[in-house]
């Protein structure tokens, strides 16, 4: 196996492992919140950070509420696009982190949407609508992906 193939295989494995960790942490956090809070209850954590249980039937910040199957299809399409980008250059430095975070976050929220019909949100911070760990992973993954393409826009640009 060539050095490049080994690097690509390693990147896929790392991205997959990170996605599994994100999904697991997200689902555990949601289960703990669901078991200990009732919808709308607010618990102060520290400073402006609170926990509050809510169920989001839309996408980020409640947009497109009630989208159901359309939101599931949108998630699958977005994951397909991320997979395509990753397949083009899996060995790009830090790409596996961006893909692992994005995939794990999307799958964590997709699991909620498919099983419960809504995403469980619980982090309440300042003026932001409630969000969850999966949302944080998605935002971090998108930001890192954008940064990676801003730094080196073309796949294999150094060659």
Secondary structure, DSSP 8 states (H G I E B T S, - for coil): --HHHHHHHHHHHHHHHHHHHHHHHHHHHHHHHHHH--BT-EEEEETTEEEEEEEESSSGGGTTTT-THHHHHHHHHHHHHHHHHHHH-TTSTTHHHHHHHHHHHHHHHHHHHHHHSSEEEEEEETTS--B-HHHHHHHHHHHHHHHHHHHS-STTTT-
